[in-house]
Amino acid sequence: MGETRLSAACTVQVLLFASLRDRAGWSSRPFTLSAHTLCTPQAIWQLLDLGAWPGGVRVAVNQSFVAADHPLNDGDELAFLPPFTGG
């Protein structure tokens, strides 16, 4: 009933796009959060060591946009997308 639960170990496939990919030097990599850790995009972002959460970054889980505090499940695909520009 709306309760936040800590997970067993959570492994997600992380995808980075555009400037985020360039900054990290990779585009796709698995990441694992240990048991008893809240598994969210924000928690994974901290593991990436890419600095503070940048404004405008969008988060998608399994190809659907979600909030940064969305709970993740083992095996999810997590994508971080920088702001898009163009015309």
PyMOL Python script that loads the backbone (N, CA, C, O; Angstrom):
from pymol import cmd

cmd.read_pdbstr("""\
ATOM      1  N   MET A   1       0.820  -1.188   0.000  1.00  0.00           N
ATOM      2  CA  MET A   1       0.000   0.000   0.000  1.00  0.00           C
ATOM      3  C   MET A   1       0.865   1.253   0.000  1.00  0.00           C
ATOM      4  O   MET A   1       1.003   1.899   1.038  1.00  0.00           O
ATOM      5  N   GLY A   2       1.460   1.616  -1.160  1.00  0.00           N
ATOM      6  CA  GLY A   2       2.300   2.785  -1.270  1.00  0.00           C
ATOM      7  C   GLY A   2       3.568   2.720  -0.451  1.00  0.00           C
ATOM      8  O   GLY A   2       4.175   3.753  -0.172  1.00  0.00           O
ATOM      9  N   GLU A   3       3.980   1.534  -0.063  1.00  0.00           N
ATOM     10  CA  GLU A   3       5.138   1.421   0.813  1.00  0.00           C
ATOM     11  C   GLU A   3       6.407   1.280  -0.012  1.00  0.00           C
ATOM     12  O   GLU A   3       6.424   0.564  -1.013  1.00  0.00           O
ATOM     13  N   THR A   4       7.474   1.963   0.407  1.00  0.00           N
ATOM     14  CA  THR A   4       8.762   1.856  -0.255  1.00  0.00           C
ATOM     15  C   THR A   4       9.465   0.634   0.300  1.00  0.00           C
ATOM     16  O   THR A   4       9.571   0.456   1.513  1.00  0.00           O
ATOM     17  N   ARG A   5       9.947  -0.209  -0.608  1.00  0.00           N
ATOM     18  CA  ARG A   5      10.621  -1.400  -0.112  1.00  0.00           C
ATOM     19  C   ARG A   5      12.050  -1.425  -0.626  1.00  0.00           C
ATOM     20  O   ARG A   5      12.343  -0.980  -1.735  1.00  0.00           O
ATOM     21  N   LEU A   6      12.924  -1.955   0.205  1.00  0.00           N
ATOM     22  CA  LEU A   6      14.301  -2.149  -0.200  1.00  0.00           C
ATOM     23  C   LEU A   6      14.372  -3.468  -0.945  1.00  0.00           C
ATOM     24  O   LEU A   6      13.663  -4.421  -0.620  1.00  0.00           O
ATOM     25  N   SER A   7      15.225  -3.511  -1.936  1.00  0.00           N
ATOM     26  CA  SER A   7      15.257  -4.669  -2.807  1.00  0.00           C
ATOM     27  C   SER A   7      16.359  -5.638  -2.421  1.00  0.00           C
ATOM     28  O   SER A   7      17.265  -5.318  -1.652  1.00  0.00           O
ATOM     29  N   ALA A   8      16.247  -6.833  -2.982  1.00  0.00           N
ATOM     30  CA  ALA A   8      17.396  -7.723  -3.032  1.00  0.00           C
ATOM     31  C   ALA A   8      18.331  -7.064  -4.043  1.00  0.00           C
ATOM     32  O   ALA A   8      17.999  -6.000  -4.566  1.00  0.00           O
ATOM     33  N   ALA A   9      19.460  -7.645  -4.329  1.00  0.00           N
ATOM     34  CA  ALA A   9      20.360  -7.049  -5.310  1.00  0.00           C
ATOM     35  C   ALA A   9      19.579  -6.756  -6.591  1.00  0.00           C
ATOM     36  O   ALA A   9      18.768  -7.570  -7.035  1.00  0.00           O
ATOM     37  N   CYS A  10      19.828  -5.602  -7.170  1.00  0.00           N
ATOM     38  CA  CYS A  10      19.096  -5.127  -8.343  1.00  0.00           C
ATOM     39  C   CYS A  10      20.106  -4.828  -9.446  1.00  0.00           C
ATOM     40  O   CYS A  10      20.964  -3.961  -9.280  1.00  0.00           O
ATOM     41  N   THR A  11      20.013  -5.531 -10.562  1.00  0.00           N
ATOM     42  CA  THR A  11      20.884  -5.273 -11.700  1.00  0.00           C
ATOM     43  C   THR A  11      20.041  -4.717 -12.834  1.00  0.00           C
ATOM     44  O   THR A  11      19.038  -5.312 -13.228  1.00  0.00           O
ATOM     45  N   VAL A  12      20.459  -3.568 -13.354  1.00  0.00           N
ATOM     46  CA  VAL A  12      19.760  -2.944 -14.474  1.00  0.00           C
ATOM     47  C   VAL A  12      20.768  -2.643 -15.577  1.00  0.00           C
ATOM     48  O   VAL A  12      21.949  -2.419 -15.311  1.00  0.00           O
ATOM     49  N   GLN A  13      20.287  -2.642 -16.810  1.00  0.00           N
ATOM     50  CA  GLN A  13      21.112  -2.260 -17.949  1.00  0.00           C
ATOM     51  C   GLN A  13      20.951  -0.761 -18.134  1.00  0.00           C
ATOM     52  O   GLN A  13      19.845  -0.284 -18.391  1.00  0.00           O
ATOM     53  N   VAL A  14      22.037  -0.015 -18.006  1.00  0.00           N
ATOM     54  CA  VAL A  14      21.991   1.444 -18.090  1.00  0.00           C
ATOM     55  C   VAL A  14      22.438   1.877 -19.478  1.00  0.00           C
ATOM     56  O   VAL A  14      23.472   1.436 -19.981  1.00  0.00           O
ATOM     57  N   LEU A  15      21.638   2.752 -20.089  1.00  0.00           N
ATOM     58  CA  LEU A  15      21.948   3.322 -21.393  1.00  0.00           C
ATOM     59  C   LEU A  15      22.136   4.822 -21.239  1.00  0.00           C
ATOM     60  O   LEU A  15      21.338   5.492 -20.583  1.00  0.00           O
ATOM     61  N   LEU A  16      23.198   5.347 -21.849  1.00  0.00           N
ATOM     62  CA  LEU A  16      23.447   6.790 -21.866  1.00  0.00           C
ATOM     63  C   LEU A  16      23.421   7.262 -23.311  1.00  0.00           C
ATOM     64  O   LEU A  16      23.862   6.552 -24.215  1.00  0.00           O
ATOM     65  N   PHE A  17      22.904   8.460 -23.520  1.00  0.00           N
ATOM     66  CA  PHE A  17      22.787   8.994 -24.864  1.00  0.00           C
ATOM     67  C   PHE A  17      23.468  10.351 -24.981  1.00  0.00           C
ATOM     68  O   PHE A  17      23.588  11.093 -24.005  1.00  0.00           O
ATOM     69  N   ALA A  18      23.909  10.658 -26.198  1.00  0.00           N
ATOM     70  CA  ALA A  18      24.433  11.969 -26.592  1.00  0.00           C
ATOM     71  C   ALA A  18      25.535  12.457 -25.650  1.00  0.00           C
ATOM     72  O   ALA A  18      26.518  11.749 -25.435  1.00  0.00           O
ATOM     73  N   SER A  19      25.381  13.654 -25.088  1.00  0.00           N
ATOM     74  CA  SER A  19      26.438  14.249 -24.261  1.00  0.00           C
ATOM     75  C   SER A  19      26.733  13.425 -23.013  1.00  0.00           C
ATOM     76  O   SER A  19      27.869  13.420 -22.539  1.00  0.00           O
ATOM     77  N   LEU A  20      25.742  12.732 -22.475  1.00  0.00           N
ATOM     78  CA  LEU A  20      25.987  11.876 -21.302  1.00  0.00           C
ATOM     79  C   LEU A  20      26.889  10.703 -21.683  1.00  0.00           C
ATOM     80  O   LEU A  20      27.789  10.339 -20.926  1.00  0.00           O
ATOM     81  N   ARG A  21      26.653  10.121 -22.841  1.00  0.00           N
ATOM     82  CA  ARG A  21      27.497   9.036 -23.345  1.00  0.00           C
ATOM     83  C   ARG A  21      28.919   9.541 -23.563  1.00  0.00           C
ATOM     84  O   ARG A  21      29.884   8.864 -23.208  1.00  0.00           O
ATOM     85  N   ASP A  22      29.048  10.728 -24.146  1.00  0.00           N
ATOM     86  CA  ASP A  22      30.369  11.295 -24.397  1.00  0.00           C
ATOM     87  C   ASP A  22      31.117  11.544 -23.093  1.00  0.00           C
ATOM     88  O   ASP A  22      32.314  11.272 -22.999  1.00  0.00           O
ATOM     89  N   ARG A  23      30.423  12.053 -22.102  1.00  0.00           N
ATOM     90  CA  ARG A  23      31.033  12.354 -20.804  1.00  0.00           C
ATOM     91  C   ARG A  23      31.497  11.084 -20.088  1.00  0.00           C
ATOM     92  O   ARG A  23      32.567  11.069 -19.481  1.00  0.00           O
ATOM     93  N   ALA A  24      30.702  10.030 -20.159  1.00  0.00           N
ATOM     94  CA  ALA A  24      31.027   8.783 -19.460  1.00  0.00           C
ATOM     95  C   ALA A  24      32.041   7.930 -20.228  1.00  0.00           C
ATOM     96  O   ALA A  24      32.822   7.192 -19.628  1.00  0.00           O
ATOM     97  N   GLY A  25      32.020   8.040 -21.559  1.00  0.00           N
ATOM     98  CA  GLY A  25      32.910   7.217 -22.372  1.00  0.00           C
ATOM     99  C   GLY A  25      32.351   5.830 -22.672  1.00  0.00           C
ATOM    100  O   GLY A  25      33.091   4.955 -23.123  1.00  0.00           O
ATOM    101  N   TRP A  26      31.080   5.617 -22.433  1.00  0.00           N
ATOM    102  CA  TRP A  26      30.416   4.349 -22.744  1.00  0.00           C
ATOM    103  C   TRP A  26      28.940   4.626 -23.005  1.00  0.00           C
ATOM    104  O   TRP A  26      28.421   5.673 -22.617  1.00  0.00           O
ATOM    105  N   SER A  27      28.264   3.684 -23.666  1.00  0.00           N
ATOM    106  CA  SER A  27      26.851   3.892 -23.989  1.00  0.00           C
ATOM    107  C   SER A  27      25.912   2.905 -23.299  1.00  0.00           C
ATOM    108  O   SER A  27      24.738   3.214 -23.096  1.00  0.00           O
ATOM    109  N   SER A  28      26.410   1.726 -22.937  1.00  0.00           N
ATOM    110  CA  SER A  28      25.553   0.713 -22.324  1.00  0.00           C
ATOM    111  C   SER A  28      26.388  -0.137 -21.379  1.00  0.00           C
ATOM    112  O   SER A  28      27.473  -0.605 -21.725  1.00  0.00           O
ATOM    113  N   ARG A  29      25.848  -0.324 -20.164  1.00  0.00           N
ATOM    114  CA  ARG A  29      26.594  -1.079 -19.160  1.00  0.00           C
ATOM    115  C   ARG A  29      25.641  -1.560 -18.071  1.00  0.00           C
ATOM    116  O   ARG A  29      24.722  -0.832 -17.695  1.00  0.00           O
ATOM    117  N   PRO A  30      25.846  -2.777 -17.555  1.00  0.00           N
ATOM    118  CA  PRO A  30      25.027  -3.224 -16.427  1.00  0.00           C
ATOM    119  C   PRO A  30      25.532  -2.615 -15.117  1.00  0.00           C
ATOM    120  O   PRO A  30      26.736  -2.448 -14.923  1.00  0.00           O
ATOM    121  N   PHE A  31      24.606  -2.288 -14.229  1.00  0.00           N
ATOM    122  CA  PHE A  31      24.951  -1.795 -12.895  1.00  0.00           C
ATOM    123  C   PHE A  31      24.139  -2.568 -11.879  1.00  0.00           C
ATOM    124  O   PHE A  31      22.972  -2.889 -12.103  1.00  0.00           O
ATOM    125  N   THR A  32      24.778  -2.864 -10.753  1.00  0.00           N
ATOM    126  CA  THR A  32      24.117  -3.612  -9.689  1.00  0.00           C
ATOM    127  C   THR A  32      24.147  -2.813  -8.401  1.00  0.00           C
ATOM    128  O   THR A  32      25.195  -2.318  -7.984  1.00  0.00           O
ATOM    129  N   LEU A  33      22.988  -2.694  -7.777  1.00  0.00           N
ATOM    130  CA  LEU A  33      22.898  -2.136  -6.427  1.00  0.00           C
ATOM    131  C   LEU A  33      22.754  -3.308  -5.474  1.00  0.00           C
ATOM    132  O   LEU A  33      22.007  -4.250  -5.739  1.00  0.00           O
ATOM    133  N   SER A  34      23.473  -3.244  -4.367  1.00  0.00           N
ATOM    134  CA  SER A  34      23.457  -4.354  -3.416  1.00  0.00           C
ATOM    135  C   SER A  34      22.109  -4.478  -2.725  1.00  0.00           C
ATOM    136  O   SER A  34      21.271  -3.578  -2.776  1.00  0.00           O
ATOM    137  N   ALA A  35      21.931  -5.608  -2.086  1.00  0.00           N
ATOM    138  CA  ALA A  35      20.698  -5.862  -1.336  1.00  0.00           C
ATOM    139  C   ALA A  35      20.507  -4.779  -0.288  1.00  0.00           C
ATOM    140  O   ALA A  35      21.477  -4.199   0.200  1.00  0.00           O
ATOM    141  N   HIS A  36      19.274  -4.512   0.052  1.00  0.00           N
ATOM    142  CA  HIS A  36      18.892  -3.536   1.076  1.00  0.00           C
ATOM    143  C   HIS A  36      19.201  -2.096   0.663  1.00  0.00           C
ATOM    144  O   HIS A  36      19.345  -1.218   1.513  1.00  0.00           O
ATOM    145  N   THR A  37      19.302  -1.862  -0.645  1.00  0.00           N
ATOM    146  CA  THR A  37      19.494  -0.521  -1.179  1.00  0.00           C
ATOM    147  C   THR A  37      18.266  -0.173  -2.008  1.00  0.00           C
ATOM    148  O   THR A  37      17.782  -1.001  -2.780  1.00  0.00           O
ATOM    149  N   LEU A  38      17.766   1.033  -1.857  1.00  0.00           N
ATOM    150  CA  LEU A  38      16.641   1.466  -2.671  1.00  0.00           C
ATOM    151  C   LEU A  38      17.120   1.582  -4.115  1.00  0.00           C
ATOM    152  O   LEU A  38      18.052   2.335  -4.396  1.00  0.00           O
ATOM    153  N   CYS A  39      16.509   0.860  -5.014  1.00  0.00           N
ATOM    154  CA  CYS A  39      16.930   0.811  -6.414  1.00  0.00           C
ATOM    155  C   CYS A  39      16.068   1.778  -7.225  1.00  0.00           C
ATOM    156  O   CYS A  39      14.929   1.470  -7.574  1.00  0.00           O
ATOM    157  N   THR A  40      16.629   2.951  -7.519  1.00  0.00           N
ATOM    158  CA  THR A  40      15.943   3.991  -8.282  1.00  0.00           C
ATOM    159  C   THR A  40      16.918   4.567  -9.310  1.00  0.00           C
ATOM    160  O   THR A  40      18.126   4.366  -9.183  1.00  0.00           O
ATOM    161  N   PRO A  41      16.421   5.276 -10.321  1.00  0.00           N
ATOM    162  CA  PRO A  41      17.329   5.950 -11.243  1.00  0.00           C
ATOM    163  C   PRO A  41      18.290   6.906 -10.529  1.00  0.00           C
ATOM    164  O   PRO A  41      19.459   6.995 -10.906  1.00  0.00           O
ATOM    165  N   GLN A  42      17.815   7.623  -9.501  1.00  0.00           N
ATOM    166  CA  GLN A  42      18.702   8.532  -8.764  1.00  0.00           C
ATOM    167  C   GLN A  42      19.853   7.777  -8.115  1.00  0.00           C
ATOM    168  O   GLN A  42      20.991   8.245  -8.144  1.00  0.00           O
ATOM    169  N   ALA A  43      19.576   6.616  -7.530  1.00  0.00           N
ATOM    170  CA  ALA A  43      20.631   5.820  -6.892  1.00  0.00           C
ATOM    171  C   ALA A  43      21.638   5.326  -7.927  1.00  0.00           C
ATOM    172  O   ALA A  43      22.843   5.337  -7.677  1.00  0.00           O
ATOM    173  N   ILE A  44      21.149   4.895  -9.081  1.00  0.00           N
ATOM    174  CA  ILE A  44      22.048   4.454 -10.150  1.00  0.00           C
ATOM    175  C   ILE A  44      22.882   5.631 -10.644  1.00  0.00           C
ATOM    176  O   ILE A  44      24.078   5.474 -10.891  1.00  0.00           O
ATOM    177  N   TRP A  45      22.271   6.812 -10.795  1.00  0.00           N
ATOM    178  CA  TRP A  45      22.998   7.993 -11.261  1.00  0.00           C
ATOM    179  C   TRP A  45      24.217   8.254 -10.374  1.00  0.00           C
ATOM    180  O   TRP A  45      25.291   8.580 -10.880  1.00  0.00           O
ATOM    181  N   GLN A  46      24.061   8.114  -9.069  1.00  0.00           N
ATOM    182  CA  GLN A  46      25.185   8.340  -8.159  1.00  0.00           C
ATOM    183  C   GLN A  46      26.322   7.356  -8.420  1.00  0.00           C
ATOM    184  O   GLN A  46      27.490   7.714  -8.265  1.00  0.00           O
ATOM    185  N   LEU A  47      26.004   6.132  -8.811  1.00  0.00           N
ATOM    186  CA  LEU A  47      27.039   5.153  -9.144  1.00  0.00           C
ATOM    187  C   LEU A  47      27.802   5.525 -10.412  1.00  0.00           C
ATOM    188  O   LEU A  47      28.955   5.129 -10.581  1.00  0.00           O
ATOM    189  N   LEU A  48      27.172   6.275 -11.292  1.00  0.00           N
ATOM    190  CA  LEU A  48      27.795   6.625 -12.567  1.00  0.00           C
ATOM    191  C   LEU A  48      28.949   7.601 -12.407  1.00  0.00           C
ATOM    192  O   LEU A  48      29.793   7.712 -13.296  1.00  0.00           O
ATOM    193  N   ASP A  49      28.999   8.309 -11.283  1.00  0.00           N
ATOM    194  CA  ASP A  49      30.068   9.269 -11.004  1.00  0.00           C
ATOM    195  C   ASP A  49      30.155  10.344 -12.094  1.00  0.00           C
ATOM    196  O   ASP A  49      31.243  10.698 -12.550  1.00  0.00           O
ATOM    197  N   LEU A  50      28.986  10.853 -12.502  1.00  0.00           N
ATOM    198  CA  LEU A  50      28.935  11.900 -13.523  1.00  0.00           C
ATOM    199  C   LEU A  50      28.574  13.262 -12.937  1.00  0.00           C
ATOM    200  O   LEU A  50      28.212  14.182 -13.670  1.00  0.00           O
ATOM    201  N   GLY A  51      28.673  13.386 -11.619  1.00  0.00           N
ATOM    202  CA  GLY A  51      28.384  14.663 -10.980  1.00  0.00           C
ATOM    203  C   GLY A  51      26.940  14.773 -10.537  1.00  0.00           C
ATOM    204  O   GLY A  51      26.199  13.792 -10.490  1.00  0.00           O
ATOM    205  N   ALA A  52      26.567  16.000 -10.216  1.00  0.00           N
ATOM    206  CA  ALA A  52      25.206  16.275  -9.732  1.00  0.00           C
ATOM    207  C   ALA A  52      24.186  15.974 -10.829  1.00  0.00           C
ATOM    208  O   ALA A  52      24.495  16.001 -12.020  1.00  0.00           O
ATOM    209  N   TRP A  53      22.968  15.688 -10.387  1.00  0.00           N
ATOM    210  CA  TRP A  53      21.870  15.421 -11.322  1.00  0.00           C
ATOM    211  C   TRP A  53      21.662  16.651 -12.200  1.00  0.00           C
ATOM    212  O   TRP A  53      21.311  17.709 -11.678  1.00  0.00           O
ATOM    213  N   PRO A  54      21.864  16.554 -13.517  1.00  0.00           N
ATOM    214  CA  PRO A  54      21.718  17.720 -14.387  1.00  0.00           C
ATOM    215  C   PRO A  54      20.257  18.034 -14.687  1.00  0.00           C
ATOM    216  O   PRO A  54      19.444  17.133 -14.890  1.00  0.00           O
ATOM    217  N   GLY A  55      19.943  19.302 -14.712  1.00  0.00           N
ATOM    218  CA  GLY A  55      18.588  19.720 -15.057  1.00  0.00           C
ATOM    219  C   GLY A  55      18.242  19.300 -16.470  1.00  0.00           C
ATOM    220  O   GLY A  55      19.086  19.354 -17.363  1.00  0.00           O
ATOM    221  N   GLY A  56      17.022  18.888 -16.672  1.00  0.00           N
ATOM    222  CA  GLY A  56      16.554  18.552 -18.006  1.00  0.00           C
ATOM    223  C   GLY A  56      16.781  17.116 -18.430  1.00  0.00           C
ATOM    224  O   GLY A  56      16.272  16.702 -19.472  1.00  0.00           O
ATOM    225  N   VAL A  57      17.533  16.339 -17.656  1.00  0.00           N
ATOM    226  CA  VAL A  57      17.754  14.944 -18.025  1.00  0.00           C
ATOM    227  C   VAL A  57      16.452  14.169 -17.852  1.00  0.00           C
ATOM    228  O   VAL A  57      15.783  14.280 -16.824  1.00  0.00           O
ATOM    229  N   ARG A  58      16.105  13.390 -18.863  1.00  0.00           N
ATOM    230  CA  ARG A  58      14.905  12.544 -18.812  1.00  0.00           C
ATOM    231  C   ARG A  58      15.328  11.124 -18.472  1.00  0.00           C
ATOM    232  O   ARG A  58      16.436  10.697 -18.795  1.00  0.00           O
ATOM    233  N   VAL A  59      14.441  10.409 -17.823  1.00  0.00           N
ATOM    234  CA  VAL A  59      14.694   9.025 -17.416  1.00  0.00           C
ATOM    235  C   VAL A  59      13.631   8.140 -18.058  1.00  0.00           C
ATOM    236  O   VAL A  59      12.442   8.457 -18.023  1.00  0.00           O
ATOM    237  N   ALA A  60      14.065   7.037 -18.638  1.00  0.00           N
ATOM    238  CA  ALA A  60      13.129   6.053 -19.187  1.00  0.00           C
ATOM    239  C   ALA A  60      13.465   4.679 -18.613  1.00  0.00           C
ATOM    240  O   ALA A  60      14.631   4.300 -18.514  1.00  0.00           O
ATOM    241  N   VAL A  61      12.431   3.950 -18.241  1.00  0.00           N
ATOM    242  CA  VAL A  61      12.581   2.571 -17.788  1.00  0.00           C
ATOM    243  C   VAL A  61      11.774   1.698 -18.737  1.00  0.00           C
ATOM    244  O   VAL A  61      10.569   1.878 -18.913  1.00  0.00           O
ATOM    245  N   ASN A  62      12.472   0.755 -19.336  1.00  0.00           N
ATOM    246  CA  ASN A  62      11.837  -0.138 -20.314  1.00  0.00           C
ATOM    247  C   ASN A  62      11.085   0.658 -21.383  1.00  0.00           C
ATOM    248  O   ASN A  62       9.973   0.309 -21.780  1.00  0.00           O
ATOM    249  N   GLN A  63      11.732   1.744 -21.838  1.00  0.00           N
ATOM    250  CA  GLN A  63      11.275   2.600 -22.932  1.00  0.00           C
ATOM    251  C   GLN A  63      10.034   3.422 -22.617  1.00  0.00           C
ATOM    252  O   GLN A  63       9.314   3.832 -23.527  1.00  0.00           O
ATOM    253  N   SER A  64       9.777   3.666 -21.334  1.00  0.00           N
ATOM    254  CA  SER A  64       8.693   4.563 -20.911  1.00  0.00           C
ATOM    255  C   SER A  64       9.270   5.602 -19.962  1.00  0.00           C
ATOM    256  O   SER A  64      10.002   5.258 -19.034  1.00  0.00           O
ATOM    257  N   PHE A  65       8.946   6.872 -20.188  1.00  0.00           N
ATOM    258  CA  PHE A  65       9.457   7.925 -19.313  1.00  0.00           C
ATOM    259  C   PHE A  65       8.876   7.791 -17.913  1.00  0.00           C
ATOM    260  O   PHE A  65       7.686   7.529 -17.735  1.00  0.00           O
ATOM    261  N   VAL A  66       9.753   7.978 -16.914  1.00  0.00           N
ATOM    262  CA  VAL A  66       9.366   7.861 -15.506  1.00  0.00           C
ATOM    263  C   VAL A  66      10.055   8.959 -14.707  1.00  0.00           C
ATOM    264  O   VAL A  66      10.928   9.657 -15.224  1.00  0.00           O
ATOM    265  N   ALA A  67       9.659   9.110 -13.446  1.00  0.00           N
ATOM    266  CA  ALA A  67      10.305  10.050 -12.528  1.00  0.00           C
ATOM    267  C   ALA A  67      11.636   9.465 -12.046  1.00  0.00           C
ATOM    268  O   ALA A  67      11.850   8.254 -12.095  1.00  0.00           O
ATOM    269  N   ALA A  68      12.515  10.338 -11.585  1.00  0.00           N
ATOM    270  CA  ALA A  68      13.841   9.920 -11.126  1.00  0.00           C
ATOM    271  C   ALA A  68      13.792   9.038  -9.888  1.00  0.00           C
ATOM    272  O   ALA A  68      14.755   8.328  -9.597  1.00  0.00           O
ATOM    273  N   ASP A  69      12.681   9.073  -9.154  1.00  0.00           N
ATOM    274  CA  ASP A  69      12.570   8.239  -7.955  1.00  0.00           C
ATOM    275  C   ASP A  69      11.726   6.979  -8.200  1.00  0.00           C
ATOM    276  O   ASP A  69      11.305   6.312  -7.255  1.00  0.00           O
ATOM    277  N   HIS A  70      11.489   6.667  -9.463  1.00  0.00           N
ATOM    278  CA  HIS A  70      10.704   5.480  -9.832  1.00  0.00           C
ATOM    279  C   HIS A  70      11.428   4.214  -9.363  1.00  0.00           C
ATOM    280  O   HIS A  70      12.621   4.070  -9.628  1.00  0.00           O
ATOM    281  N   PRO A  71      10.750   3.302  -8.680  1.00  0.00           N
ATOM    282  CA  PRO A  71      11.411   2.067  -8.252  1.00  0.00           C
ATOM    283  C   PRO A  71      11.760   1.178  -9.443  1.00  0.00           C
ATOM    284  O   PRO A  71      10.959   0.999 -10.361  1.00  0.00           O
ATOM    285  N   LEU A  72      12.958   0.631  -9.408  1.00  0.00           N
ATOM    286  CA  LEU A  72      13.423  -0.250 -10.471  1.00  0.00           C
ATOM    287  C   LEU A  72      13.327  -1.703 -10.028  1.00  0.00           C
ATOM    288  O   LEU A  72      13.398  -2.020  -8.840  1.00  0.00           O
ATOM    289  N   ASN A  73      13.165  -2.566 -11.003  1.00  0.00           N
ATOM    290  CA  ASN A  73      13.154  -4.005 -10.759  1.00  0.00           C
ATOM    291  C   ASN A  73      14.374  -4.632 -11.405  1.00  0.00           C
ATOM    292  O   ASN A  73      14.896  -4.130 -12.400  1.00  0.00           O
ATOM    293  N   ASP A  74      14.816  -5.725 -10.833  1.00  0.00           N
ATOM    294  CA  ASP A  74      15.937  -6.456 -11.397  1.00  0.00           C
ATOM    295  C   ASP A  74      15.646  -6.763 -12.863  1.00  0.00           C
ATOM    296  O   ASP A  74      14.566  -7.250 -13.199  1.00  0.00           O
ATOM    297  N   GLY A  75      16.615  -6.476 -13.735  1.00  0.00           N
ATOM    298  CA  GLY A  75      16.458  -6.753 -15.159  1.00  0.00           C
ATOM    299  C   GLY A  75      15.913  -5.606 -15.983  1.00  0.00           C
ATOM    300  O   GLY A  75      15.826  -5.721 -17.206  1.00  0.00           O
ATOM    301  N   ASP A  76      15.541  -4.492 -15.344  1.00  0.00           N
ATOM    302  CA  ASP A  76      15.024  -3.342 -16.092  1.00  0.00           C
ATOM    303  C   ASP A  76      16.104  -2.725 -16.973  1.00  0.00           C
ATOM    304  O   ASP A  76      17.298  -2.849 -16.700  1.00  0.00           O
ATOM    305  N   GLU A  77      15.654  -2.055 -18.042  1.00  0.00           N
ATOM    306  CA  GLU A  77      16.525  -1.225 -18.865  1.00  0.00           C
ATOM    307  C   GLU A  77      16.280   0.219 -18.445  1.00  0.00           C
ATOM    308  O   GLU A  77      15.144   0.693 -18.461  1.00  0.00           O
ATOM    309  N   LEU A  78      17.345   0.911 -18.073  1.00  0.00           N
ATOM    310  CA  LEU A  78      17.266   2.286 -17.581  1.00  0.00           C
ATOM    311  C   LEU A  78      18.045   3.188 -18.520  1.00  0.00           C
ATOM    312  O   LEU A  78      19.236   2.975 -18.742  1.00  0.00           O
ATOM    313  N   ALA A  79      17.382   4.195 -19.072  1.00  0.00           N
ATOM    314  CA  ALA A  79      18.041   5.119 -19.992  1.00  0.00           C
ATOM    315  C   ALA A  79      18.020   6.534 -19.424  1.00  0.00           C
ATOM    316  O   ALA A  79      17.007   7.000 -18.903  1.00  0.00           O
ATOM    317  N   PHE A  80      19.169   7.205 -19.540  1.00  0.00           N
ATOM    318  CA  PHE A  80      19.285   8.619 -19.189  1.00  0.00           C
ATOM    319  C   PHE A  80      19.460   9.389 -20.490  1.00  0.00           C
ATOM    320  O   PHE A  80      20.376   9.116 -21.265  1.00  0.00           O
ATOM    321  N   LEU A  81      18.571  10.360 -20.724  1.00  0.00           N
ATOM    322  CA  LEU A  81      18.583  11.122 -21.966  1.00  0.00           C
ATOM    323  C   LEU A  81      18.746  12.601 -21.656  1.00  0.00           C
ATOM    324  O   LEU A  81      17.952  13.162 -20.901  1.00  0.00           O
ATOM    325  N   PRO A  82      19.767  13.247 -22.228  1.00  0.00           N
ATOM    326  CA  PRO A  82      19.938  14.679 -21.997  1.00  0.00           C
ATOM    327  C   PRO A  82      18.867  15.463 -22.747  1.00  0.00           C
ATOM    328  O   PRO A  82      18.160  14.909 -23.588  1.00  0.00           O
ATOM    329  N   PRO A  83      18.750  16.752 -22.440  1.00  0.00           N
ATOM    330  CA  PRO A  83      17.781  17.573 -23.174  1.00  0.00           C
ATOM    331  C   PRO A  83      18.081  17.528 -24.675  1.00  0.00           C
ATOM    332  O   PRO A  83      19.241  17.543 -25.087  1.00  0.00           O
ATOM    333  N   PHE A  84      17.041  17.473 -25.466  1.00  0.00           N
ATOM    334  CA  PHE A  84      17.192  17.444 -26.917  1.00  0.00           C
ATOM    335  C   PHE A  84      16.994  18.847 -27.468  1.00  0.00           C
ATOM    336  O   PHE A  84      16.165  19.615 -26.979  1.00  0.00           O
ATOM    337  N   THR A  85      17.775  19.166 -28.501  1.00  0.00           N
ATOM    338  CA  THR A  85      17.603  20.440 -29.192  1.00  0.00           C
ATOM    339  C   THR A  85      17.489  20.144 -30.679  1.00  0.00           C
ATOM    340  O   THR A  85      17.797  19.044 -31.137  1.00  0.00           O
ATOM    341  N   GLY A  86      17.062  21.104 -31.390  1.00  0.00           N
ATOM    342  CA  GLY A  86      16.953  20.920 -32.832  1.00  0.00           C
ATOM    343  C   GLY A  86      15.688  21.564 -33.351  1.00  0.00           C
ATOM    344  O   GLY A  86      14.917  22.165 -32.603  1.00  0.00           O
ATOM    345  N   GLY A  87      15.497  21.426 -34.629  1.00  0.00           N
ATOM    346  CA  GLY A  87      14.340  22.078 -35.198  1.00  0.00           C
ATOM    347  C   GLY A  87      13.633  21.266 -36.212  1.00  0.00           C
ATOM    348  O   GLY A  87      12.631  21.712 -36.771  1.00  0.00           O
TER     349      GLY A  87
END
""", "prot")
cmd.dss("prot")
cmd.show_as("cartoon", "prot")
cmd.util.cbc("prot")
cmd.orient("prot")
